Amino acid sequence: MPRTTGRFLDICRDPHSGELLARGGDAEAHSILQRAGFVAVVRLHETYHRAPAGLTEHEESRLAIDAVGRLRAVGYHVDCDKRFDTDARPAAYPTLGASVSHLAERLREATDTAEAAGILTELTAPHDGILAGFEETLDALAEFFDGLGDASDPHTARRLRYLADEYLPVIHSDLAHTRERLADRHAPHPGRRACTEHVPDHEPERSAVCACPPPPRALLAPAPPPACATEPLQLPKDTMHDHDTSERLASYADVLASELPDTWTSSHLTADDKDDLAELTDRIWDLDLVAASLAEHPLQQAAVLSRPDGAQLVLIDQHDERDGFLLAAVAPRALPDEAYRAVPEPNGIALADDPFLSAEQVAGDLLARYDRALAQVRHNALGGIQPSQPDRVVLTWQPDGSVATAPADDQAGSILAAHGFVQDPHSGIYRLEGDDTQAQARALREIGPQLEALGIGTALQHPAARTAPTSAPASKPPVPASSRTPTSRAR
């Protein structure tokens, strides 16, 4: 029997990171994994799933066992860790989406308009049709959202309110649009001659010049007879979801920033900010998914998430069939090219259209890699300056006679700045020039007792050979941030 790749999956812990991952499968398997609780991770050449962040090992095991059972119940071959193996086969029922999409197959197989009209009635029946049921569900959902004011879980309340504000107006708008197009399809139009074919004999004869198919009778009012429709019914995508995509990006970024660990703020760049978008494009630190997207779709808007220590992330639109976003790290400004050598790119990730789930994905994946890369390049940029510790400031003589240091906290930095040290905003290095050696010596004598009063010692030394931190693995040198361009990115 030939092996069908889409029917095979692996669910196991990654031997390097310890993460619970699910790899392989087709779209149906991915839906099953999502319903079991896994989170999708989209890369340029691969889509896989992982357990949500914050679960205990026992909770992850239950998640994996449930997914294995569900997948095997519908015929998938699942290789898994021994602890996740199970003989359970949960009952599999057709999903509501599959039941509704079955109407599309019936419409494609319909041979006459009467049959098509009967199928469409399932969609449009005013009392118990699909659209009516959908609207009733949305009304109930809106009522549920209205009662969230006293919710005991503020995080859940914020999440549901965001989803309500973001999607309910859009869905209602699309439903109204669909109804209007259906009504317009069969309403009389001025200047258009009415079709009378397939109507009772006592009605006027149809004009010979009209070649339109008869309209579905079930969708029409008893009188007057329908007008000839010279155009096929279409629901173009660009007329649906006509909400402001710019507002949607900014709103998503605001919620994502509030859910990330530490303190993040967001700002929005529009098409009018051409220079800022161009500069941001050059600093996007990615050679994978985001770089490939930018090669085909130059930035027209972006949301920038910033942390007080200078770290930045950029959120951009995802130009494919998925209704989500791409998030990438941003390289620090004005660091020397050498600082980026042997530092792996913290490549960006694709985010689902839910900022709350995405915040978990960002914290457990991109942020960890970004922080390692930032520490590496900032260390490389020190140029031989040994980093200080919270209880010890290391002062290093430089060849030009200046003294440089990289204090570990703001307290030490404030004392240094008060005695003539000037901080480089990009590298964080404090430097005391040696043009006036007497003033330099006096400053060095004065900062010692003040730092000691805070429990911080001092050390003065000559430059040492630079060694890279061991937390980041070595790799091929990336394109330096100061000179990178879209055309230089690898594919």
N, C-alpha and C positions, 0 to 999 in steps of 0.2 A: 504494500500500500504506500503510495507516495506521501512524503511528509508535507503537510500544509503548514507553513510557518505561522500563520495567524491563529492556529489552534493549539499552539504550544506556548507555555509560560513558565517562568522561574520565579518563585517567591522565596527569598532567603535574605539573610543578613549579609551586608557587604563586608568582606573580610578586613578591609582597610578602615572604613569609617564606622562600622558597626550599625549603619542604618538598615532598617527593614525596607527592602526594595522589591518591586514586582516588575519584571521585564518580559517583553514579548506580547503576543496577542493581537487581536484586531479591534475594530471599533466596538463591537459588541462586548468583548472582554474588558475593554477600557470602561465601558458603562457599568459593568458588573463590579469592577474594582472601585469605581467612584461611589456606587451605592453601598459598598462594603465599608467605605470610609477612607480609602487611599486618596492621596493628592497627586495630581498629574504634574510631571516635570517635563517641559518641552525643550529639547535641544535642537540644533540645526539638523543633525542627522539621526535623531532618535527621540522617541517619547517613551518615558517610563513612569512608574508611580512609586511613591514612598509613603510611609506611615506619617501621619501628622506629627508636628513637633509637640513636645510636652507630655507624651504618653509614657506610662511606666512600662517596664519590660513585660509584665503580665498582661497589660492592656494591649500591647503590640502583638503578643502571641494570640490573644483572642481575636484580634483583627485579622491576622494572617490565617488562622484556622477557619474563620468564617468565609474569607475570600476563597480559600482552597476548596471548601465544600460547595460554594455557589458555582464556581467555575467548572468543577468536575460534574456537577449535577446536570449541566447543559452540554457536556461532551468535550470540554477542553482537557488537554493533557497538561498537568501541572507538576513540575519538579519542585520540591520544596525541602527545607530543612526538616529533619526528623521530628522535631518538636511541633511542627505545624501540620503534620500528616493527620488525616482524619478520614473516617469512613462515613461521616455524616453527608447526606445529600439533601439539602433543603429543597422544598418544593419550589419550582420555578413557574411563575405565572406570567402571561403576556402583560407587558407594561401598558399604561394608558397611552403613551406616545405611539407604541406599535399598533394599538387598536385604531387610533385616529389615522395614522399614516396608511393603514390598510385601505382607507377610502381613496387615496391617491392611486393605488394599484387598480382598484375597481374602476376608477374614472378612465385610466389609460386603456382598460380592456372594454370600455363601453362601446357599443356599436351604433347607437342612435341617441338622439337628444332626450327622448323620454326616459331612457335608462340613466343618462347622466343627471337629469333633473331629479330623479328619485334618490340618487346618491347625494346630490347637493342638499336635498331637503334635510338629511341627517346633520348637515352643517348649520343650516339657517332656520330650522323650525323654531318659532318664537318661544315655545314653552319648554321643550325638552331637547332642543338642538345643541350641538357642541358649542356654538358661540354663546348661546344663552347660558349654558352651564358654566362656561369659562367666565362670563361676566359675573355670574352669581358667586363663583369662587373668589374672584377678585374683590367683590364687595365685602364678603366675609373676611378676607384677608385684611382689607382696609380697616374694618371694625376691630380686628385683632390688634392691628398696629396702634389704633387710637387708644387702646387700653394699656399701652406699655409705660405710661407715666409712672406707675408705682412698681415697675419691674424690679425684682430683687437682684437681678444680674445686670448692671449698667452696660457691660460689654455686649451682652446679647441684645439689649434694648437698642443700643447704638447701631448694631449690625442690622437688625430688622428694620429700623427706621431708615437707614441708608438704602436698603434694598427697596423699601416701599417708595421712598421719594424718587429713586432712580428709575424703577421699572413700571410701577403702576400707571403713571401718566402715559408712558410710551405704549404699554400694552393696550390701554383704553383707546389711545389715539389710533393704533393700528387696527383694532377691531372696528372702530367707527369708519376708518378709511375703507376697510374691506366691505362693510355694509354699503357705503356710498357707491363704491365701484360696481357692486352687484346691482344696486338700484339703478345706477346710471346706465348700466348695460341694457336694461329693459325698459327705460323710460322713453316717452316720445321726444324726438328731437326736431326742432323747427327746420323746415326745408328738406327733411328726409322722408322718403315715401315709405309707407308702412308695408310690411310683408303680410300677406294673407294666406300663404301656403300653410297647409296642415291646420287650418281652422275650419269650422263648420261651413257647409255650402251656402248658407244664407248670408255669410259675410262677403264683402266686396272681393272681387278677384285680385290676386296678387299681380303687381306690375311685372311684366316680362323682363324688365331690365334688372330686377333685384335677384341676386344669386345667393342671398344669405341663407344659412341653415335655419330651420325653425327654432325658436327659443324654447328653453325648458318651461313647460306649462306650469309646473308646480311652483315656480318662483313668481308667477304673475298674478296680478289682481284680475278679477273676472272681466273688467272692462276698463279702458278701451283696449283693442288689440295692440300687441307690442309693436314698437318701431323696429325697422330693419337696422341691425347692428352691423356696420361695415368693418369694425375692428374687433379682433379677438380680445377676450377678457384678459387683462394683464394686471398684475400687482407689482409694478417695478420696485426694485429694492431701494432706489434712490428717493422714492416718494414715501417709503415707510421709514419709521424711526427718524423722523425729521427733527428730532430734538437736537439741541446744540452740542455737537461732538466736542467742542472746545470746553464747554462747561462740564461735560462728562469726564474729560481727562483731568481737569482741575479738581473736581469733586472727589474723584477716585484718589488722586494724589494727597489731598487733605486728610482723608480717612486713613490711608496707608501710613502717612507720616505720624499720625496720632497713635497708631497701633504698634509701631516699631519700638524696640527697646532703646533706651536713652531718649534724648530730646531731639526731635527732627522738626524742621519747618519746611513748607513747600512754597514755591513761587512758580508762576505760569508764564511761559514765553509764547507769544502768538506769531503769526506770519509777519506782522509789522516789525518784529525784533530780529531782522535779518542778520545783523552783525553778531548779535549774541548767539543766535542759532548756529551760525557758521563756526564761531569760536568753540561752542559746546560740541559740535560734531567732531572737531579736531581733538578734543579731550576725552571722547568716549573711549573707555578702556576695554575693548572687546575685539576679538578676532574670530567670533563664531556667529551666533544667531543674530545679534544686533548689527554687527558689521555687514552681514549679508543683506539684512533688511535695508540699511542705509544706502547700500550700493544701488538699490533699485528705487528707493523712496526717500529722497532728501527730506530733511526735517522741515515741516511746515508749522509745527507747534511741539512743545515739550513742557513737562513739569519737572522742576529741579528740586530734589529733597536735600536739605543741608543739615549737617550736624555741627555743633559749636567748635569741634576740633578741626574743621575744614573738610571732613569727608562729605562727598556729594554723590547722589544717585540721580539718574535721569529716567523719567517715565515717558515712553513714546507709544504711538499707536501701533498696533499689530496689523499689518496689511495682508491678511489671509482670511480663510473662512472662519477662523476662531474669533469670538467676540471678546477679546481681552487686550492686554497690553504687553509691552516689552520693558524690562527694567535693566539698566546697565550701570556699572560703576563709572565714575568720572575721575580721571587722573588729576593729581595736584598740579597747580599752575607753576610754571617757571622753575621746575627742578632740572638739574643738568641731565643731559642724555645718559651719562654713565650711571645715574641712579637707577635706571630701568633695566640694566643688564642683569641677566639671570633671574629676573622676576617674572613668574608666570602671570599671564593676563587673567584677571578675575572676571571671566566671561559672563555676560548677562543671562537672564532667564526670561521665559514667558510666564505671564501671570494670568490666572483665570479671572473672570469678570466678577470677582468678589474680593474686595480689599482686605477683609478680615482673615479669610483663609490664606490670601497671598502674603500677609504680614508674617504668618507662621513660616511660610516657605522661604521668604527673604531672610528672616532671622536665622533659620537653620541651614541656609545654603550660601546665598550670595554674600551676605554681610560677613560671615566667617572668613570666606576667601578674600574678600575685599580688605578686611582689617589686617590679615596676614600680609597681603601685598603692600598695603600702606606702610606697615611697620618696616617692611624690607626696603622700600624706596627711600623712606625718610632716614633710615639708618645709613643707606648708601650715600645719601646727600650730605651726611655729616662730615664727610671728607676726613675721616680719622679721628673725629671728636668722639670720645667715649661717652655714652649716654649716662646721665646721672640717675641716682636712685632717690626714692622719697626721703631718705635720711642722709643723703650725701650728694653734694653738688661737685661735679668734676670740672675743673677749669683747665683748658688746654691752650698752651702757647701756640701761636700760629707763625709761619715763616715771615709774615709781614710785620710782626711785632705786636699784633693784636692778641686778645685773649677771648676765647670762645667757649660756650657751654650750652648744654641742652637740659635745663632743669626739668625735674619730674612733675612739678606742680606749680600752681599760680602764686602761691605764697612766696616761694623762692624767686619766681620771675618778677614779682612786684619789687622786691628788695634790689634785685639786679638792675631793673629799669630805673629805680630811684638814684642809682649811683653811676649812671652814664652808659649802661649796657643798652644796646639797641637790638630789638628782636626782628629777625627776618620773618615776615608773615607767612611765607610758604614753607620753609623748613623748620620754623620754630626755634632756630638757633639764636642765642643772645651773644652779641659781640661787643667788646670794649676796645676801641681803637687805641693804638700806641703812639699817636703823634706827640702827645704830652706825657712823657714817661713818669713825671712826678705825680700828675693827676691820676694816672693809671695806677701807680703804686698806692696812692692814698685811698683810691676806691677799693682796691683789693684788701687793704687793711681794715677798712670800715665794714665791709660786708661780712667778714668772718664772725665777729661777735653777734651781729644781728641775726645771722642764720643760725648760729649756735643757740641763741635764745629760743628759737623755734624747734630745737632738737635736730638741726640739720648741720652735719659736718661739711668741711670743704677739703678739696684736694687739688693741687696744682701740678700739672705734668706736661711733658712734651708730647706731640702727636704720636700715636701708636699705629701699627699696621692695622688696616681695616679688615674685619672679618664679617661675613654676612651672618645674620641670625639663622639659627637652625630650624625655625618654625616654618619656613617657606622653602619648598623644594626648588632645586635649580632647573632651569629650562632654557630654551633658546632665547636670545635677547629679543624683546618685543620692540615695536616701533616706538621711539621716544615720544612722550606726550607733546613736547614743544614743536615737533616737526611732523607729526602724523597727519595724514590726509586720507580721505576715503579711498583713493585709488591705491594706497599702499597697504591696505589691509589684506591679510591672507583670506582665501576662500576655503 
